[in-house]
Amino acid sequence: MDKKIGFIGCGNMGKAILGGLIASGEVKPGNIWVYTPSPDKVAALHDEFGINVAQSAQDVAQITDIVFGAVKPGIMLKVLSEVASSLNKDSLLVSIAAGITLDQLATVLGHDRKIIRTMPNTPALVNAGMTSVTPNALVTPEETAEILNIFRYFGEAEIIAEPMIHPVVGVSGSAPAYVFMFIEAMADAAVLGGMPRAQAYKFAAQAVMGSAKMVLETGKHPGELKDMVCSPGGTTIEAVKVLEERGFRAAVIEAMEKCMAKSEALSKS
């Protein structure tokens, strides 16, 4: 890719995107510009990755072809309104801010702008992210494919219609928190059984990672994979029985319903 890429803001998620771009070898550090309000932070990024230090958000907007809006959601619209007049006519703005709609972005940037709304999740920090990509009508299929490829440098990415953003938040954006709780609970039980804490975390986390990989790579239904582990009269079915009695599935579904409803409410506020 020979396009110039810019970052306005570069927190943990922005850095994950930046690192993925450079590690891919598809984008040279000399074609990337970064601006953050903290000179020390952007200087550290320059030292680590060799990227160009921009002097302002407006500089990023003027110089680059693809601009990642990677500031916190609470200030995203304000920051973008300040750079709107500096963006080139054909520039593509990619937002990673949760809860900010395409229409809200177009209101501050202009309704003639190419905009993509994305929703990455924190496993992007370890090259195992899942990102939804939602382009507006002005973005070409080729441009959408370029952005999908960028997010696939550090995980998976899929095109999602904007009304599906709320399920994405529930099943992907917020989901690592539920999984971390599950791993912690399993490790606690292993510690109760006498296993050292560090070893318990490793066994629990590896079990979750391996199980997820089986779902993705075998193509089998999760229920079929569960049945493969449950021997008649064995230990696993005993555990499954307790989870069913305690409403495990219902609790997960209700939690995600609340998460999706909150996401929808925030997008309207």
Sequence and secondary structure as in RCSB ss.txt:
>XXXX:A:sequence
MDKKIGFIGCGNMGKAILGGLIASGEVKPGNIWVYTPSPDKVAALHDEFGINVAQSAQDVAQITDIVFGAVKPGI
MLKVLSEVASSLNKDSLLVSIAAGITLDQLATVLGHDRKIIRTMPNTPALVNAGMTSVTPNALVTPEETAEILNI
FRYFGEAEIIAEPMIHPVVGVSGSAPAYVFMFIEAMADAAVLGGMPRAQAYKFAAQAVMGSAKMVLETGKHPGEL
KDMVCSPGGTTIEAVKVLEERGFRAAVIEAMEKCMAKSEALSKS
>XXXX:A:secstr
  S EEEE  SHHHHHHHHHHHHHTSS GGGEEEE S HHHHHHHHHHH  EE SSHHHHHHH SEEEE S HHH
HHHHHHHHGGGS TT EEEE  TT  HHHHHHHH TTSEEEEEE  GGGGGT EEEEEEE TTS HHHHHHHHHH
HHTTEEEEE  GGGHHHHIIIIISHHHHHHHHHHHHHHHHHHTT  HHHHHHHHHHHHHHHHHHHHHH   HHHH
HHHH  TTSHHHHHHHHHHHTTHHHHHHHHHHHHHHHHHHHHH 
